[in-house]
Amino acid sequence: MAAEGATAVDVSGTGEIAPQSEGGMSELEISLESRCIPFCQTSCVQWKNSHALCWLDCILSVLVHLEVVNKAVMTDLGPKEESVFWQLFTKYNEANKLLHTSHLDAVKDKDDKLASEIFAKIETCLNEVRNNIFIRLQPQLRCTLGDMESPVFAFPLLLKIEARIEKLFMYSYSWNFECSQCGHKYQDSYTKNLVTFTNVIPEWHPLNAAHFGPCNNCNHKSQIRKMVLKR
């Protein structure tokens, strides 16, 4: 997530984020000739954190970088103009296009004023779609500008806005439990788009997704319940 007051742009090709300096310019000013990989192929825009919306920024960043979601949104959804996901990808692509097609020329010409104007347009573009999505989430999430929220609660609510998109994140699984003290056991099946864990085992892994919890029968603590993925 970007730091407060920083416009972050990935210019390294490694996924690392370069923050904007106080002067309004970022590391985008570095010599393009020193890059082995073309600048426009390695850079991407990122939301600037404001009003404590970093919890929403990280969700949006995840979505726009998932190719399977991009394909579903841009080809399968309709009517597209009414879809918050279509708006998200359209605005994000627009911001990236501004960076790739305009800012490259500005850096080559060392035109600081032009580069600053482009950054302002990118920020406006990203903020517009983020604000629209925040408004759509507000009634159910009861979120307020300036207050931190949890992506764990916000992400499922955002997915429920579009059934076709939510389906991409759905998975079936079962909770398998057997108490080592009283022998009580159960196997319950569920279908969800996001599962959270507490008190995970040290060797936790998606294929070894177990955590510690009490037995519902004898109340013995530190029993192990395991999530087994089905689909």
Legacy VTK file of the C-alpha trace (Angstrom):
# vtk DataFile Version 3.0
C-alpha trace
ASCII
DATASET POLYDATA
POINTS 231 float
0.000 0.000 0.000
1.217 3.483 -0.797
2.246 5.786 2.030
0.156 8.808 2.935
0.749 11.618 0.479
2.792 9.565 -1.999
1.973 8.715 -5.564
3.525 5.318 -6.133
4.610 4.001 -9.492
6.394 0.729 -10.136
9.348 1.654 -12.334
11.703 -1.178 -11.498
10.078 -4.175 -13.114
10.507 -6.003 -9.796
7.224 -4.986 -8.184
8.915 -2.465 -5.887
7.178 0.877 -5.486
8.898 4.194 -6.017
7.263 6.988 -3.928
6.747 10.504 -5.187
9.153 13.066 -3.789
8.166 16.335 -2.139
8.993 18.157 -5.341
6.182 16.357 -7.139
8.350 14.103 -9.339
9.177 10.442 -8.865
12.020 8.208 -9.932
10.395 8.271 -13.354
12.921 11.054 -14.019
15.784 8.567 -14.090
17.656 8.124 -17.316
15.648 5.938 -19.673
18.812 4.923 -21.473
20.014 3.133 -18.349
17.038 0.783 -18.436
17.597 -2.620 -20.027
13.833 -3.157 -20.212
11.717 -0.456 -21.911
10.184 1.879 -19.320
6.653 1.610 -20.658
6.701 -2.176 -20.226
7.790 -2.143 -16.573
5.805 0.678 -14.990
2.333 0.729 -13.471
0.240 3.266 -11.633
-0.923 2.946 -8.058
-3.492 4.700 -5.886
-2.263 7.421 -3.553
-3.360 6.806 0.013
-5.783 9.476 1.241
-8.535 9.556 3.870
-7.143 6.259 5.269
-8.370 4.402 2.163
-5.330 2.118 1.930
-7.621 -0.823 2.820
-9.559 -0.168 -0.405
-6.430 0.587 -2.433
-4.984 -2.848 -1.775
-8.224 -4.550 -2.883
-8.367 -2.544 -6.108
-4.696 -3.257 -6.804
-5.265 -6.978 -6.447
-8.221 -6.906 -8.835
-6.637 -4.843 -11.629
-3.591 -7.130 -11.766
-5.548 -10.376 -12.121
-5.718 -11.294 -15.804
-8.636 -13.698 -15.371
-10.704 -10.912 -13.785
-9.634 -8.456 -16.471
-10.775 -10.835 -19.205
-14.112 -11.522 -17.522
-14.804 -7.834 -16.914
-13.836 -6.525 -20.324
-15.488 -9.283 -22.380
-18.326 -10.893 -20.403
-20.018 -8.217 -18.307
-22.962 -6.154 -19.452
-24.316 -3.563 -19.488
-20.722 -2.528 -18.902
-21.245 1.141 -18.081
-23.246 0.187 -14.977
-20.626 -2.270 -13.697
-18.276 -0.997 -10.984
-15.713 -3.569 -12.125
-15.888 -2.362 -15.712
-15.443 1.206 -14.450
-12.474 0.065 -12.345
-10.611 -1.564 -15.216
-11.510 1.169 -17.690
-10.232 3.940 -15.434
-7.135 1.999 -14.408
-6.271 1.249 -18.036
-6.854 4.904 -18.860
-4.444 5.952 -16.113
-1.825 3.474 -17.285
-2.184 4.698 -20.843
-1.574 8.260 -19.668
1.605 7.112 -17.976
2.895 5.035 -20.866
2.070 7.266 -23.817
2.415 10.751 -22.385
4.820 10.653 -19.475
7.509 8.854 -21.462
7.734 11.795 -23.847
7.711 14.228 -20.922
10.640 12.464 -19.266
12.605 12.320 -22.498
12.078 16.055 -22.990
12.727 16.745 -19.263
9.466 18.703 -19.165
8.732 18.796 -15.420
5.553 20.825 -15.830
4.091 18.392 -18.361
5.041 15.427 -16.215
3.374 17.036 -13.184
0.191 17.642 -15.183
0.122 14.019 -16.283
0.509 12.804 -12.700
-2.426 15.010 -11.717
-4.576 13.492 -14.474
-3.581 9.967 -13.398
-4.440 10.726 -9.772
-7.811 12.200 -10.754
-8.588 9.169 -12.888
-7.787 6.697 -10.100
-9.516 8.724 -7.384
-12.725 8.947 -9.402
-13.219 5.203 -9.650
-12.089 4.613 -6.063
-14.641 7.131 -4.787
-17.417 5.480 -6.816
-16.571 2.060 -5.391
-16.362 3.479 -1.856
-19.873 4.894 -2.260
-21.164 1.523 -3.467
-19.668 -0.224 -0.430
-20.768 2.377 2.112
-24.352 1.208 2.795
-23.321 -2.345 3.721
-19.834 -1.758 5.088
-20.894 1.439 6.913
-17.478 2.873 6.150
-16.490 6.493 6.765
-13.766 8.527 5.090
-10.803 8.832 7.430
-11.557 5.621 9.330
-9.645 2.410 8.716
-11.582 -0.634 7.535
-10.576 -4.246 7.014
-10.106 -5.652 3.500
-11.298 -8.954 4.957
-14.811 -7.526 5.342
-14.764 -5.195 2.339
-13.542 -7.629 -0.314
-16.468 -10.116 -0.099
-18.968 -7.243 -0.146
-17.360 -5.804 -3.268
-17.435 -9.185 -5.016
-21.138 -9.627 -4.246
-21.924 -6.578 -6.391
-21.165 -8.653 -9.500
-22.195 -12.322 -9.371
-20.024 -13.240 -12.368
-16.954 -11.780 -10.733
-17.719 -13.297 -7.344
-17.932 -16.714 -9.006
-14.280 -16.428 -10.028
-13.281 -16.292 -6.366
-15.614 -18.973 -5.024
-14.229 -22.243 -3.765
-15.692 -25.274 -2.032
-14.058 -26.767 1.029
-14.762 -28.687 4.220
-13.745 -28.185 7.820
-12.420 -31.500 9.162
-12.124 -31.900 12.917
-11.390 -34.729 15.330
-10.721 -34.091 19.004
-7.655 -35.891 20.356
-9.209 -35.930 23.845
-12.824 -37.050 23.500
-12.885 -38.305 19.916
-15.620 -35.899 18.809
-15.385 -35.309 15.069
-17.212 -33.642 12.225
-16.826 -32.711 8.573
-18.788 -29.654 7.444
-18.865 -28.447 3.825
-18.952 -24.789 2.763
-18.714 -22.578 -0.319
-17.268 -19.092 0.165
-15.155 -16.486 -1.586
-12.912 -15.728 1.380
-11.918 -17.787 4.410
-10.060 -16.321 7.367
-7.897 -18.111 9.924
-6.861 -17.413 13.503
-4.279 -19.272 15.605
-2.787 -21.005 12.584
-0.319 -23.871 12.953
3.366 -22.980 12.381
3.530 -25.017 9.162
0.354 -23.451 7.704
-0.018 -23.709 3.932
-3.057 -23.530 1.598
-2.784 -27.300 1.213
-2.194 -27.732 4.934
-4.650 -25.102 6.144
-5.118 -25.969 9.795
-5.531 -23.917 12.928
-5.957 -24.385 16.669
-9.360 -24.155 18.354
-11.486 -25.654 21.138
-13.551 -28.813 20.871
-17.277 -28.055 20.841
-17.959 -31.251 22.807
-15.440 -31.307 25.665
-14.160 -27.715 25.363
-10.570 -28.899 25.335
-8.429 -26.179 23.845
-5.643 -26.400 21.278
-7.376 -28.937 19.091
-6.678 -28.819 15.363
-9.269 -28.088 12.679
-8.236 -28.396 9.052
-9.681 -26.872 5.886
-9.642 -29.283 2.939
-10.114 -27.691 -0.484
-12.493 -29.429 -2.885
-12.851 -26.990 -5.804
LINES 1 232
231 0 1 2 3 4 5 6 7 8 9 10 11 12 13 14 15 16 17 18 19 20 21 22 23 24 25 26 27 28 29 30 31 32 33 34 35 36 37 38 39 40 41 42 43 44 45 46 47 48 49 50 51 52 53 54 55 56 57 58 59 60 61 62 63 64 65 66 67 68 69 70 71 72 73 74 75 76 77 78 79 80 81 82 83 84 85 86 87 88 89 90 91 92 93 94 95 96 97 98 99 100 101 102 103 104 105 106 107 108 109 110 111 112 113 114 115 116 117 118 119 120 121 122 123 124 125 126 127 128 129 130 131 132 133 134 135 136 137 138 139 140 141 142 143 144 145 146 147 148 149 150 151 152 153 154 155 156 157 158 159 160 161 162 163 164 165 166 167 168 169 170 171 172 173 174 175 176 177 178 179 180 181 182 183 184 185 186 187 188 189 190 191 192 193 194 195 196 197 198 199 200 201 202 203 204 205 206 207 208 209 210 211 212 213 214 215 216 217 218 219 220 221 222 223 224 225 226 227 228 229 230
